């Protein structure tokens, strides 16, 4: 990508949201009328929180129309284009006036020669019309320019959009895809605004826009398009005269202003994107006044670790008091002072240790090991993180288990991180088979130690004491009869006494 193209792309991104006023052939073949349109609509350039562009259309009619049809005024578009024809110099004068008035300049070419002229005239952006979306000779020529692209998709099947997106991606082009309906004017029931969602979901790397052909008085559609995430918008405009009335889908200055005002209102209502907003102080204080505060349920002595049963939650709260929202199974609290029953639990009265980050790190390590192993797992799984002697010793003693299925039969994936060990245990009801899918496993069965490599299969019978670990990390497929939550017995009483030795999560591993 050249420096010139990169600069143009960055300029376009910085100008989003972008509203394009489409002149098309509404200049009616008159430079003076075209200049009048530009000058009247220039009043819209102030007062709105977005960028404004004007757009022309270029056709080389000498080659665009077949020689046998050049005089056929009975053919709709031959007549329309011929009667509104402007010379290259005349078109350049309109483009220069756009730039003078402060508009971003956009142009739609319908043939390769027009792309040459667009480059010669120095437009900022090239627009690809829906009818040209898969015009491959034209696309090849457009792709050679150093300009960002905006492409409308009216009437284009999904597979063709895929092809053009691939074409543009492979050429490192920056582009916008526009939802569009080629119905002039477009009735409300034909707007298909949900297509904006489809384009955003299918092509997340692209900016998405909305090219409108609805009646000029319609202002609700643009609000919905803004709310759905469109960031480039296009509308046909013109100035009506007794000789040249506007068509049924082109807006006059007042209609265009109401359209822009409607969009600005929608942007204001939608607020920030991609992050949570800055919450107002009044909102935070209002919510806090409704939240339950933590109080001690019994006399607590300095140095005691507070358990869930030691607290109750009620209103009202006082300044500095911990809330029910501050309590979770991952947070360990130790009293720094004596607290009599019913005392508000203040943040300054306890030391806290939050284990959530440790759990998060464990999940990330498991994901990374699974990725290295090449073992496929469902994208959404139930994770069981075992930390037999507490989460602080998880790197030494523990494992992570993914439950794939648990019916009359059970399948799980056991992940051992490097250096982890699982304490000795046995099952009275469950018989299980270990299949080593990745890594090394050191296994001890009823006191007999062995090292298992990838591919080995080991049967663990009912009542058999077993412990295992891994030096470099391992993934084990466990296949068994139905798993029962109360069928794991550890030979170390300290493990059985730890009632918080497991953390359960539902997680997306992809």
N, C-alpha and C positions, 0 to 999 in steps of 0.2 A: 504494500500500500504506500503510495507516495505521500510526501509531506503535505502537498496541496490537498489531496483527498482527505487525509486525516484531519486537517484543519477545518475543512468544510463539514465533516461529520461531527466533530466536537461542537462546532457552531450550531448545528441543527439540534443536537441533544440539549444544549444549553437553552435553546429557544422553546422547548416544550413546556407547557401546552402551546400548540400552534393552530391558529385558525386561518384557513385559506379562503379567500374570496375569489370565486371562479368567474372570470369575464367570459370565457369561451368565445362565442361569436356575437355576444351582445354589444360589441362595438359597432355592429351592423355595417362593417366595411368603411367606417368613417373614423379617421384618426381623431378629429375634433370631438366626436361623441365618446370615443374611448378615453380621451383625456378628461372629458367631463365626468365620466364614471369614476376614474381614479381620484380626481380632485374632490368630488362630493363624498366619496367613501373614506377619504383620508381623515375626516373628522372622527372616525371610529378608532383611530390609532391611540387615542388617549382615554384614560378612564377604565381600562380593563387590565386584569392581572395576567395577561398572556400576550404572546407575539402574534402579529397580524401579517399575512402575506397576500399577494395578489397573483393570479395565475392566468396565463394565456395558453392558447393552443396553436401549434405550428403544423402546417401541412404544406408540402411542396405539390401544389395542385397539378403542375405540369407532368408529374410522374404518378401522383397519388390516384388520379382519375384515368381510367383506360382511354386511349385515344379515340375509340369509337363512341365514347359517351360524353365527351367534353362539352357538347352543345345540347345535351339531353336535359332540358329544364323540367321535363316530366318526372325525372328521378329526384326524389326528395332531397337527398344530401348533396347531389351534384349541384342542384339549384341553390341550396343554402350556402354551401361553401364557395361557390362561384360568385354569388352576389355579395358576400362579405369578405372577399379576398383583399388582403393588404400586401404591399411590397415588403421586402426585407427591411428597407430603411424605415418604412412606416411602423413596422412591428418593433424595430429597435427604438424608435422614439417613444413608444408606449412603455417598453421595458425601462428606458432611462428615466421616464417620469415616475414609474413605480419606485425606483431606487431613490430618486430625488425626494419623494414624499415620505421616505422612510419605511416602505414595505419590504419584506423579504420577497424575493422574486422567484416564481415557480413557473415552469412551462411543461406542457404535455406535447411530445412529438408523436406523430403518427407514421413516420417513415425515417429512414436513415439520414437522408439529406437534412431533415429538420433537426436531427441531433447535432449535425455539424453546425447549423445556424445557432442553436442554443449555446453551444460552446463559444462560438464567435461573439454572440451577444452578451455572454457572461452571466447567465442566470445562476441563482444560488442552488436550486433544487430541480430535479427532473421528476415529473409525475408520469406514471405508466397507467394508461386508461385500462378499464376492465376488458375492453375488446382487444387490447394489445397484450394482455397478461401472458399469453403463451405464443406471442409472435416472436419466435426464436431468432430470426435474422435481426429484428429490431432490438431484442434484448441483448444480443451479442454486441451490437454497436453501443447501446446505452451503458453496458457494463464496462466499456473501455474509457468512459468519462471519469473525471475526478470529482463526481458530485454525488451527494446522498440521494436516495431514491424513495419515492412514495408510490405504492402500487395498489390500485383498487381491485377488488375480487368479485365483483358482481357476476353471477352466472358461472363461476369457475368451480369445478368439482374439487374435492379435497385432494385427490391424488395429483391434480395439476398444480395446486398450491404447493404441495410437497415438492414437486419437481422444480418449481421456480425458486422456492426457498433454498433447496439444495444448490441450485445454480448460483444464486447470489452468495450463499455462505462460502462456497468453494472459491469465489472470487473476492472474498473479504469485503463485500459491499455492506454498507450500513443502509438499512431500509426500514420502511414503515409499511405494514399491511393494513389496508382500509376495508372495513366492512362496507358494502355498498349494494344497493338494489337498483337495477336498471329498469325502473318503472317510472315514467315521467308524467305527472307527479306520482309519488309513492303513497298509497293509501296506508292508514294506520295499521290495518291488519296485515300489511305486507312488509312492515319495517324489519322484522326478523332481528331485533336487537340482541337476542341471545347469541347470535353469531360472534359478537364481540368476545363473549366468554370463551367460545370455542377457539377463536384465534389466539387469545391470550394463553389458554391452557396448552394448546398444541405447539405454539411457537413462542415459548417464554423468552427467547433471546431477542425477539423483535419488539419494537414499539407498535401499538395497535391504534388505529384511528377509525373515523366514521365519516364517510362521504355521503351527504344527504341529497335526496331528490324529492323529499316530501313537499307539501304545499308551503309557500313562503310564510304563512301565518302560524305554522306548527312550531311551538317552542318547547313542548314537553319532551320530545324525542332526544334532544340534545342533553337535557338534564339526565335522562336515563343512561345515555352513552357515557357521560362523565362519570356517573356512579359505577358503571361497569368497567371503568378503567381506560376508556379511550383517551388519547392525549393529542391526537391530530384530527382536525375537523375541516370539512370543506362544504361550501354552499355556493350555488350559482347566484350572481347578483347582477343588477343593471339599473339604468335610469330610464323610466318610461317617458315617451314623448307621444304627441298625437299621431305621428307617423310610425313610431316604433314601440308599440306596447310590449310589456314583458310577457314571456311565456308563463305557463302555469306552475313552474317550479323555481323561478328566479325571484329573488327578494329585492325590494327597493331599499333605500337607505333606512327608513324607519323600521321595516320588518327585520333587516339585518341587525339593527341596533337591539331590538327586542330579543333576537336570537342570541346575541352575545351577552346581553344582560341575564338571560335565562341560564346560560352556561356559567357565567360568573357566580350566580346564585348557587348553582349546583356544586361548584368547586368549594364555595364557602361552607355549604352544608356538609360536604363530604370530609372536609378537614384534611389532616396530614395523611400521608401514605407511607407504608413500609415501616412504621414504628408506632409505638403508643404515643398519645399526645402528652403535652405538659399539663398535668392536672392542676386545676385551680385550688388555691388554698381553702376556699369555702367548701369545695367538694370533699376534700380530704377530711376537714374538720367535721363535716356533716356525717360522713361515713364512720369516723372514729366514735362519734357520740352514740352510734347504734351498735357498736361492736362490744361483745362481752369481754370483761376483764378477768384475769386469772387471780384466784384467791386460794390460800392454803386451807385445806380441809381439816388439818390437825396441827398440833404444836410441832414445829420443825426446829431441829437443832442445827447450829452451824456445822458445816461439813457434810451434812446428809445429801445424798443424791435423790432428787425428787422424781417420783414415779407418777404415772398417769392418775392413779388412785389417790394421790396426795393433793390433788387440785380440784377446784370446781370453778365454774365460769358464770358470771352474772354482770348486770349493770346496776348502777353507773360506775364509770371508771374515773381514775384520777390521773393527773399528769405523771408521766414516767412509768405507768403501770404496764406490764406485759399483758397482751391480749390473747384470746383463744387463737387468733390468727398467727400468733408468734410461736405456737406450740405445734410440734410434729414429732413423729416417731424417730426422726433423725437427730433431734436436738436433745442433748444431755445437759441437765441443769443441776448445779451444786450450790447449796445454800451458803452464803457468805456471812450471814448473821442468824441469830435466833429469831423465829417468827411464830407468834401465837396464832391459834386457830382464827380463821376469818380475816387474816391480814391480807391486804392487797399485795400481790407479788410484783415488786418493782424490779426493773431491769438492773438497778444498782445493787439489789439484794442477792443476786445469784451470778455465778460464772456459768457461761454456756459454751458448749462445744457442738458445732453443727457438722454432722456426718454426711450431709447431702452431697457435698463436693466429692467425698470419697466414693460414694455410690456412683456418681456420674463418671468419675474417672475409671471405675471398675467396668462400667458398661462400655466406655470407649475402648478400653483395653481388650474386652471380649470381642467387640466388633472388628478391631484390627487383627486379632489372632484368627478369627473366622475368615477374614479376607485373605490373609496369608495362606491359610490352609486350603483354600479353594472349596471348602465344604459348603454346600448350598443349604440355606435355611429359609423358612417362610419369611416374607417381609415383615409381618406383624406376629410377634410371639409373646408368650408369657415367660418372663424371666424369673428364676428363683436364685437369688444370690445368697449363698450360705457363708456366714462369717461366724464360725463355731466359737471362737474366743473373743468376739467383738470385732467391729469393723476396722479398728486400728491395727488388727493383726491379720487382716484379710489377705495381704500379700504372702503371708506365711501359711496360714490355715484357712482354707476355703475353696469354693468352686462356684461356677455358675451353671445352672441347668436350664435348658430350653425344653419345655413340654411341647412335643409335636402332636401327640395323640394320647389320650388316657381313657380307654374304654375297657372291654374285657381283656384287651391287650394294651400295652403301653410302649411308646417310643419317646425317648428323650435324647438330647445331645448334652453331654457333659463337657464343659470347657475348663481346663486347668491352665492357669497362667504360669509362666516360667517360675519355678521355685515353690509353687503351691503344693500343699499336702491336704488330704482329707483324713480326719481322725478315724480310728477303728470303729466299725459299727457292724450290725447284723440285722436281718429281717426275719420275722417269724412266718409271714404269709407270702411274701413276694420272692419269686425266683427270677434272676436276671442274667442276661448275657451281655458282656462288654465286647464291642467290636472297635478296635483302635483305628480311627480314620486318619489321624494325623499326629505326628510327634512321638515322644517316648513316654512310657508309663511304667513306673515302678510299683508293682502290685504285691501285696502281702495277703495270702489266704491261709487263715488258721495257723499263722506263724511261719509259713513257708514263703520266702521272698523270691520274686522273679522280675525280670525286666521284659516288657512287651513292646514290640515295635509295630509300626503301621501294618495293618492287615490282619493282625492276630485276633483270635476270638477266644474269650474266656467265659466260662459258665460259673456263676456264683450261686450256689444252692442255698435253700432256706436254712437259716441258722448258722451259716458259714461267716465267721468273722473276717472282715476284709478292710484294708486300708490301702490307699494309693496316693501317688503324687507324680510330679513331672519336673525334670530339670529344665527343659527347653520350651515347655508348653505342649498341650495335647488337646485333641478333640476325640471324644469317645461316644460312639453310638450305644445307648443302653436300650435293649429290648427286653421287656419283662411282662409278667402278668400284671393285672391292674395295680396301680400304685395307691397305697393307703397312707394318709397323712400321719397316722399314729403307729406306723410299722417300721420306724427307724430307731434302733436302740444303740446308743454309744457306750462303749466300755469305760470312758472317762466321765465320772459323775459331773464334772464341771461343765461339760457340754450339755448334758441333760438339764442342768440347772439354769442354763442361759435361755430364758424364754424369748429373747429377742435375737435369736441367732440367724433368722432368715428375713430377707427383704424381698417382697414380691412386686414386680413391675410388669406392665404391658408396654412393649417397646417396638419401635420400627427400626429394624436392623439395616434397612437400605437407605 
